Amino acid sequence: MLWMESMHATEKAPGARRTRLTAEREAELYSAVFALLREVGYEALTMPAVAARSRSSTATLYRQWGGKPGLVLAALKHHQPPPDALNVDTGTLRGDLQEMARLVISIAPVEHELMAGLSHAALGDPQLAQSMREQFAKPAQEAMERVLQRAVDRGEIPADSPARAYCAHLLIAVSLVHPMLDGRPLDKGQLVDFVDAVMLPALRQPAS
């Protein structure tokens, strides 16, 4: 259990005080965490490996974050994208969906490696799972809802379209699954086809 690991790690440094780190130093440490997560996954990641990669001491890492669970959760929170990272407004729903698809797919390879490295551990740790949802899913869902609400306001789609709730899921899924099935990422033509053949027809259907 991850909470037991965190407790055990904390016990290794009783009474230790946190050290004030600069924002730049914290960013370096979190970058080392992400690099190792992509390379070896959560289970194989160790505090000594993070210390070696980030040129710090293991004692410092335990003093700051208590153990691996705390460090990984802090790194995930730091990794939040800028609030406007997925904001698009081309003036049409078709243009917005194409641009959102392009943005999501452009970052998918890196994020897929990170998600793969954390997914198994997240099954047994609700806090880690929640942090992953906030990191990977929530920004895309919120950006998609803004796009769809503007389309409703323009009269492009009905407000009660059942597909509206699943559009972010579709974009995230196709960005991750297509390279696994076809061995290569979606190209621009396939992006257009996906929006025209799948997303727009579904969104234009009102609730029955």
N, C-alpha and C positions, 0 to 999 in steps of 0.2 A: 504494500500500500504506500502511496506517495506521501501521505501525511505521516506515516511512521518513519519514512526516510528523512523527512524534514525535521521531525523531532530528534532523530538520532544525530543528524548533522548539527542541530543546535546544541545538543549536549556536548559536542566536541569542543565547543568554545564557550564555556560557562562564564558569564559576567563580561563577555567581550563587548566592546563598544563599537558602533558603526563609525567608519571613517568618512569624512566629507570628501566626495569625489567631484571633479569638475564634470560638466555636461559632456565635454569631449571625451574624457576618460570613460565615463559610463557608456557612451556610444561605442567606443572601441571594444569594451567588454561584451556588450550585447551583440556586436557584429561577430565576435568570436563564438558566442553561443550559437547564433544562427548558422554559421559556417559548419560547426560540428554537428548540429542537428540535421542539416542536409546531408552530411557525409555519413554519419553513423546511426542516426536516430536517437530517440530519447533514452531508451534503455541502456545503450552503450556509451552515452555521454557521461563523462566523469568530471568532477571539479578539478582534479589535477590537469586533465586535458585542457580545460578552459583556461586554467592558470598559465599553462605553457603557451597556448595559442595567443593569449592576451598579454603575455609578459608581466604577469602579476603573481602574487603568492596565493597558495590555496587558503592560508589562514585569512587573508584579506577577503576572499570570496565568502568564506563561511561567516566572517564577522559582519559583512554587509547584508547577505541574503539568507543566512541560516542553513542553506543546503541547496541541492539541485532544484527541487520544486520551486522554491522561492525565486531563485535566479532565473529560471525559464519563464515563470509567470511575469516577472519584472521585464524581461526582454520582450515578451509578447506585447505588453502594454506600451513599451517604448516604440514598438514597431508599427503603431497605428499610422495609417496613411494620412496625409493632409486632408482636412475637411472637404476641400474642393477637388480632390484627386480625380473623382469620377463625374464631376459636374460637366454636363454638356448641354448645349441649347442651340441646335442648328435651325430651329424654326419649324421642323416637321418631325413627326414621330419616326418615320422611316430613317431620316438622317440621324436622329438621336440614337436609335437602336443600333445602327451601323457603327456609329462612333463609340458607343458604350461597348459593343462587342469587340471592337478593335483595341480599346483600352484594357478590357479584362483579359483578352487573349495575349496581349503584349507582356503582361506580368505573370501569366499563368505558369510558365515553366519553373520560375524561381519559387513561386508560392506552392506549386504542387510538390516540389521536393520537401519544402518545410512541412506541409500538411502530412505528407507520407511519413515523415520522421516523428510526428507527434500523435498521429491518429490512434495508434494502438494504446499508448499511454492514456490518452483522453478518455477511452472507454471506461477506465477505472478511476478517473479523477474528475468529478463534476466541475471543480473550479478551473482546471485546465481546459475542459471542454467548453465552458462558458467563455473563457478568454479567447479561444480559437474562433468561436462564433462571432465575438465582437471584432476580432481582427480581420477575419476573412469574409464573413457573410453580411454582417450588419451594414458596413459602408456601401456595398453593392445594392443591398435591398433598399436603403434610404435613397440612394441616387436614382435607382430605377423608379421608385414611387414618385419622385419629383418629375421625371420624364413622362410617366403615364398620366399624372394629374394634369400636366400641361396639355397633353393630347386630349384628355376628356374636356378640358376647358375650351379647346379649339374645335371640338366636335368631331375629332378623328376616330374616336372609339367610344363605345358606350361605357358609362360609369360602372355598370354592374357586370362587366365582362369577367367570367370566372377565371380566365387565363391571367388576369392582372396579378393575382397572388403568386404566380409561379414563374414570372419572367426572369427575375434575378437568379432563381434556381436553374433555369434553362441556360442562361449565359455562362454561369459558373460551371455547370455540368459539361457543356459542349467544349469549353476551353480545356477541361481536364481530361475528358474521355476521348476526344477525337485523336489526339496524338498517340494514345495507347492503342487504339483500334487501327488507325491508318499509318502509324509510324512517322507522322509529320504533323505540324500544326496547321490549322486552317489558313488558307490564303485569302486574299481580298475577295476574289470571286465567290469562294465558298461562304464567306461572311455575308455577302449580299444575298446569296441564295438562302441561307439559313434564316435571315431576317424576313425575306419575302415569302418563303415557302412555309415557314413554321410559325414565327412569332406574330407577324401582322395578321394572317388569317385567323389565328386563335384569338387575338385581341379584339378583332372586329365582331366577334360573335357575342351577342348579349346572353344573359342568363336565361335558360329555358324555363 
